[in-house]
Amino acid sequence: MSYGVHVVGAVYGVDFKSLDKVKQVKKFLVETVKESNLSYLSDKFHQFEPHGVTGVILLAESHISIHTWPEDGFAAIDIFTCGPKADAVFAFDLLTSKLNPKRVEKQVIVR
């Protein structure tokens, strides 16, 4: 029996502007939630100075989160989903495609 799928990953070589400001990062995450047919509950994002964002969207299925280092073109991504319709791997792949990284690392954990 599986309770859910947890995808932990990182992207490298992402354009600075894609990772620097809450407005852009939040847009990518909200689009991913909608396009993945996940159930948005609420969110919390924080803008670091001089650069970077941390953010989480709470889902009925669990969560999607990101922490960025735009000066290095790097972001850490965490997506956990449960339920028969939720697909954490699809959501991760969709989000990373929006970020257009040069390299992606992904670990899938079945819980």
Residue frames relative to the residue before (quaternion, step in Angstrom):
aa qw qx qy qz dx dy dz
M 1.0000 0.0000 0.0000 0.0000 0.00 0.00 0.00
S 0.1727 -0.7812 0.5941 0.0833 3.56 -1.02 0.82
Y 0.3259 -0.7464 0.5507 0.1827 3.56 -0.99 0.88
G 0.7803 -0.2212 0.1621 0.5621 3.55 1.15 -0.55
V 0.3974 -0.6788 0.5635 0.2526 3.50 -1.39 0.01
H 0.1422 -0.7774 0.6120 0.0301 3.52 -0.92 1.06
V 0.0804 -0.7828 0.6166 0.0237 3.57 -0.72 1.09
V 0.0540 -0.7709 0.6345 -0.0166 3.54 -0.78 1.13
G 0.1898 0.8148 -0.5266 0.1511 3.55 -0.69 0.98
A 0.2523 -0.7355 0.6101 0.1521 3.47 -1.43 -0.03
V 0.1809 -0.7503 0.6246 0.1190 3.52 -1.25 0.58
Y 0.1529 -0.7824 0.6026 0.0373 3.52 -1.11 0.84
G 0.8034 0.2966 -0.2071 0.4729 3.54 -1.16 0.60
V 0.3668 0.7169 -0.4988 0.3205 3.56 1.11 0.73
D 0.5779 -0.5943 0.4414 0.3435 3.56 -1.11 0.76
F 0.6084 -0.6022 0.3971 0.3309 3.56 -0.97 0.97
K 0.6934 0.5043 -0.2837 0.4294 3.61 0.81 -1.01
S 0.6271 0.5502 -0.3351 0.4378 3.60 1.13 -0.52
L 0.7758 0.3610 -0.1602 0.4920 3.57 1.18 -0.55
D 0.5959 0.6621 -0.3332 0.3089 3.59 1.20 -0.39
K 0.8244 0.2396 -0.0895 0.5050 3.61 0.84 -0.90
V 0.6201 -0.5707 0.4015 0.3586 3.56 -1.12 0.77
K 0.6350 0.5668 -0.3494 0.3917 3.60 0.82 -0.94
Q 0.7148 0.4412 -0.2580 0.4774 3.61 0.83 -0.95
V 0.6654 0.5024 -0.3090 0.4575 3.60 0.87 -0.93
K 0.6518 0.5113 -0.3107 0.4660 3.58 0.93 -0.89
K 0.6099 0.5524 -0.3425 0.4534 3.59 1.01 -0.80
F 0.6636 0.5032 -0.3066 0.4609 3.60 0.86 -0.93
L 0.6909 0.4786 -0.2892 0.4582 3.61 0.88 -0.90
V 0.6583 0.4991 -0.3169 0.4660 3.60 0.91 -0.86
E 0.6324 0.5181 -0.3311 0.4712 3.61 0.96 -0.79
T 0.6447 0.5250 -0.3157 0.4572 3.57 0.97 -0.87
V 0.6373 0.5207 -0.3257 0.4654 3.59 0.94 -0.86
K 0.6823 0.4892 -0.2875 0.4609 3.60 0.83 -0.98
E 0.7214 0.4568 -0.2519 0.4554 3.58 0.79 -1.04
S 0.6724 0.4630 -0.2856 0.5020 3.60 1.25 -0.38
N 0.3967 -0.7401 0.4486 0.3060 3.59 1.34 0.01
L 0.3498 0.7083 -0.5217 0.3221 3.54 0.98 0.92
S 0.4616 -0.7078 0.4796 0.2364 3.57 -1.22 0.52
Y 0.2773 -0.7852 0.5418 0.1144 3.55 -0.28 1.36
L 0.1447 -0.7811 0.6030 0.0738 3.58 -0.97 0.94
S 0.7453 -0.2562 0.2051 0.5803 3.58 0.81 -1.03
D 0.1818 -0.7852 0.5770 0.1319 3.55 -1.28 0.08
K 0.0878 -0.7472 0.6538 0.0805 3.50 -1.40 0.26
F 0.0156 0.7897 -0.6112 0.0505 3.56 -0.80 1.08
H 0.1180 -0.7798 0.6121 0.0570 3.55 -1.19 0.63
Q 0.2871 -0.7413 0.5870 0.1534 3.55 -1.03 0.92
F 0.2293 -0.7580 0.5953 0.1360 3.58 -0.78 1.03
E 0.2441 -0.7397 0.6064 0.1596 3.56 -1.24 0.49
P 0.5280 -0.2029 -0.8245 0.0158 1.53 -1.77 1.69
H 0.8084 0.1929 -0.0863 0.5494 3.63 1.12 -0.41
G 0.7217 0.5043 -0.3319 0.3386 3.51 -1.32 0.39
V 0.1927 -0.7693 0.6076 0.0436 3.45 -1.32 0.62
T 0.0481 -0.7218 0.6822 0.1064 3.51 -1.27 0.49
G 0.1108 0.8145 -0.5610 0.0979 3.55 -0.96 0.79
V 0.0765 -0.7745 0.6266 0.0409 3.49 -1.25 0.58
I 0.1481 -0.7330 0.6547 0.1100 3.51 -1.16 0.71
L 0.2907 -0.7378 0.5864 0.1652 3.55 -0.80 1.07
L 0.1433 -0.7915 0.5932 0.0320 3.53 -0.91 1.01
A 0.5751 -0.5267 0.4710 0.4122 3.55 -1.21 0.34
E 0.6881 0.4749 -0.2571 0.4846 3.56 1.17 -0.68
S 0.7043 -0.3828 0.1987 0.5638 3.62 1.34 -0.20
H 0.6534 -0.5260 0.3709 0.3985 3.65 -0.36 -1.15
I 0.1257 -0.7130 0.6767 0.1337 3.50 -1.47 0.20
S 0.0428 0.8208 -0.5670 0.0551 3.60 -0.79 0.96
I 0.1012 -0.7783 0.6184 0.0392 3.52 -1.31 0.48
H 0.0471 -0.7443 0.6649 0.0421 3.53 -1.24 0.59
T 0.1292 -0.8524 0.5062 0.0222 3.59 -0.60 1.14
W 0.1217 -0.7134 0.6849 0.0845 3.49 -1.37 0.58
P 0.1603 -0.8481 0.4959 0.0957 3.60 0.34 1.22
E 0.6098 0.5682 -0.3546 0.4238 3.58 1.07 -0.66
D 0.7248 0.3611 -0.2208 0.5437 3.58 1.26 -0.40
G 0.4376 -0.7045 0.4504 0.3307 3.60 1.27 -0.07
F 0.5518 0.6331 -0.3497 0.4153 3.57 1.25 0.50
A 0.0546 0.7687 -0.6373 0.0041 3.55 -1.20 0.64
A 0.2738 -0.7146 0.6219 0.1661 3.53 -1.19 0.75
I 0.0936 -0.8100 0.5788 -0.0110 3.57 -0.83 1.06
D 0.0457 -0.7852 0.6172 -0.0208 3.54 -1.04 0.88
I 0.0653 0.7896 -0.6057 0.0737 3.58 -0.74 1.06
F 0.0120 0.7734 -0.6334 0.0233 3.55 -0.86 1.02
T 0.0414 0.7901 -0.6100 0.0442 3.56 -0.90 0.94
C 0.0974 -0.7560 0.6432 0.0726 3.49 -1.27 0.56
G 0.6123 0.5413 -0.4121 0.4029 3.55 -1.20 0.42
P 0.6159 -0.6200 0.3576 0.3292 3.55 -1.10 0.69
K 0.7146 0.4517 -0.2646 0.4640 3.62 1.09 -0.56
A 0.6176 0.5756 -0.3356 0.4178 3.59 1.20 -0.45
D 0.0617 -0.7986 0.5986 -0.0059 3.56 -0.92 0.95
A 0.2498 -0.8095 0.5185 0.1161 3.57 -0.05 1.33
V 0.6331 0.5322 -0.3380 0.4491 3.59 1.01 -0.75
F 0.6378 0.5125 -0.3218 0.4764 3.59 0.95 -0.85
A 0.6643 0.5053 -0.3041 0.4593 3.60 0.89 -0.93
F 0.6424 0.5163 -0.3225 0.4655 3.60 0.96 -0.84
D 0.6793 0.4871 -0.2954 0.4626 3.58 0.84 -0.95
L 0.6357 0.5258 -0.3220 0.4645 3.58 1.03 -0.76
L 0.6679 0.4932 -0.3009 0.4691 3.59 0.87 -0.92
T 0.6816 0.4804 -0.3104 0.4564 3.58 0.82 -0.88
S 0.6156 0.5324 -0.3650 0.4521 3.62 1.03 -0.60
K 0.6259 0.5346 -0.3327 0.4602 3.61 1.08 -0.67
L 0.6837 0.4859 -0.2717 0.4718 3.58 1.10 -0.72
N 0.2248 -0.8268 0.4878 0.1673 3.59 1.28 -0.36
P 0.1463 0.8248 -0.5328 0.1199 3.61 0.73 1.01
K 0.5278 -0.5981 0.4955 0.3438 3.53 -1.32 0.28
R 0.7976 0.0511 -0.0088 0.6009 3.58 1.17 -0.63
V 0.1328 -0.7777 0.6130 0.0428 3.54 -1.12 0.83
E 0.0999 -0.7375 0.6633 0.0781 3.54 -1.12 0.78
K 0.0203 0.8114 -0.5806 0.0648 3.56 -0.88 0.95
Q 0.0534 -0.7632 0.6438 0.0135 3.53 -0.98 0.95
V 0.1602 -0.7869 0.5926 0.0626 3.57 -0.78 1.08
I 0.0726 -0.7940 0.6035 -0.0093 3.54 -0.77 1.11
V 0.2147 -0.7525 0.6100 0.1248 3.57 -0.75 1.05
R 0.1806 -0.8097 0.5546 0.0645 3.54 -0.71 1.11
